[in-house]
């Protein structure tokens, strides 16, 4: 079970990192401000989900 939860947390963190890099790359190259805003909203949402997932994993590991 720990392997699955570790993989899920890793995927969630990578997704946040990937969207962050895409947003930064768009801003650096002078891309569309609307796309930058959309990517940053996605980043915030993914961060929220990643934090919930991490808290859930820690909770279930402490009660197992």
Residue frames as qw, qx, qy, qz and C-alpha x, y, z in Angstrom:
[[0.000, 0.885, 0.466, 0.000, 0.00, 0.00, 0.00],
 [0.325, -0.755, 0.095, 0.561, 2.89, 2.36, 0.72],
 [0.403, -0.061, 0.585, 0.701, 4.19, 1.94, -2.82],
 [0.145, 0.652, 0.643, 0.375, 0.86, 2.97, -4.32],
 [0.194, -0.927, -0.270, 0.173, 0.49, 5.98, -2.05],
 [0.434, -0.538, 0.291, 0.661, 4.10, 7.03, -2.70],
 [0.343, 0.210, 0.642, 0.653, 3.46, 6.81, -6.44],
 [0.022, 0.813, 0.551, 0.187, 0.26, 8.87, -6.18],
 [0.305, -0.864, -0.052, 0.396, 2.00, 11.57, -4.18],
 [0.456, -0.291, 0.471, 0.697, 4.87, 11.59, -6.68],
 [0.256, 0.480, 0.655, 0.524, 2.49, 11.97, -9.61],
 [0.111, -0.908, -0.402, 0.027, 0.63, 14.79, -7.86],
 [0.382, -0.738, 0.144, 0.538, 3.84, 16.67, -7.06],
 [0.420, -0.041, 0.587, 0.691, 5.15, 16.17, -10.60],
 [0.174, 0.697, 0.615, 0.324, 1.88, 17.48, -12.07],
 [0.199, -0.934, -0.168, 0.243, 2.16, 20.66, -9.99],
 [0.450, -0.526, 0.379, 0.615, 5.80, 21.09, -11.01],
 [0.409, 0.244, 0.668, 0.572, 5.04, 20.51, -14.69],
 [0.084, 0.849, 0.483, 0.198, 2.20, 23.05, -14.80],
 [0.332, -0.854, 0.020, 0.400, 4.36, 25.54, -12.90],
 [0.458, -0.289, 0.511, 0.668, 7.15, 25.16, -15.47],
 [0.306, 0.517, 0.650, 0.465, 4.71, 25.52, -18.35],
 [0.080, -0.939, -0.334, 0.036, 3.35, 28.74, -16.85],
 [0.399, -0.728, 0.217, 0.513, 6.81, 30.15, -16.24],
 [0.465, 0.006, 0.613, 0.639, 7.95, 29.25, -19.76],
 [0.199, 0.734, 0.572, 0.307, 4.89, 30.97, -21.20],
 [0.192, -0.952, -0.128, 0.200, 5.57, 34.13, -19.19],
 [0.498, -0.518, 0.378, 0.584, 9.30, 34.17, -20.03],
 [0.385, 0.147, 0.641, 0.647, 8.74, 33.85, -23.77],
 [0.180, 0.227, 0.005, -0.957, 6.05, 36.54, -23.66],
 [0.077, -0.281, -0.900, -0.325, 3.13, 34.26, -24.46],
 [0.344, -0.565, -0.444, -0.605, -0.54, 34.89, -23.93],
 [0.153, -0.302, 0.550, -0.764, -1.40, 36.37, -20.54],
 [0.793, -0.130, -0.013, -0.595, -4.68, 34.43, -20.63],
 [0.857, 0.121, -0.499, 0.040, -2.78, 31.15, -20.95],
 [0.286, 0.317, -0.634, 0.644, -0.51, 32.13, -18.06],
 [0.470, -0.254, 0.324, -0.780, -3.56, 32.85, -15.90],
 [0.898, -0.019, -0.218, -0.381, -5.17, 29.55, -16.85],
 [0.722, 0.215, -0.597, 0.275, -1.99, 27.60, -16.08],
 [0.056, 0.307, -0.591, 0.744, -1.58, 29.31, -12.72],
 [0.695, -0.196, 0.141, -0.677, -5.20, 28.49, -11.83],
 [0.908, 0.084, -0.398, -0.101, -4.51, 24.86, -12.75],
 [0.449, 0.327, -0.645, 0.525, -1.39, 24.96, -10.56],
 [0.316, -0.308, 0.453, -0.775, -3.35, 26.22, -7.56],
 [0.862, -0.072, -0.046, -0.500, -5.99, 23.52, -8.06],
 [0.836, 0.202, -0.497, 0.117, -3.38, 20.79, -8.44],
 [0.178, 0.380, -0.628, 0.656, -1.56, 22.03, -5.35],
 [0.600, -0.261, 0.274, -0.705, -4.80, 21.81, -3.39],
 [0.947, 0.038, -0.197, -0.253, -5.36, 18.24, -4.54],
 [0.641, 0.345, -0.584, 0.358, -1.74, 17.28, -3.85],
 [0.104, -0.386, 0.569, -0.718, -1.92, 18.67, -0.32],
 [0.791, -0.164, 0.141, -0.573, -5.19, 16.82, 0.34],
 [0.906, 0.190, -0.377, -0.030, -3.62, 13.62, -0.97],
 [0.404, 0.394, -0.630, 0.533, -0.51, 14.04, 1.19],
 [0.392, -0.330, 0.455, -0.728, -2.61, 14.75, 4.29],
 [0.901, -0.032, -0.052, -0.429, -4.77, 11.70, 3.53],
 [0.787, 0.277, -0.521, 0.181, -1.74, 9.46, 3.10],
 [0.146, 0.385, -0.629, 0.659, -0.20, 10.69, 6.35],
 [0.618, -0.254, 0.273, -0.692, -3.51, 10.23, 8.18],
 [0.949, 0.034, -0.162, -0.267, -4.01, 6.67, 6.99],
 [0.645, 0.346, -0.587, 0.347, -0.39, 5.72, 7.65],
 [0.072, -0.385, 0.587, -0.708, -0.61, 6.98, 11.23],
 [0.704, -0.119, 0.322, -0.622, -3.81, 4.95, 11.83],
 [0.851, 0.240, -0.422, -0.200, -2.57, 1.68, 10.30]]
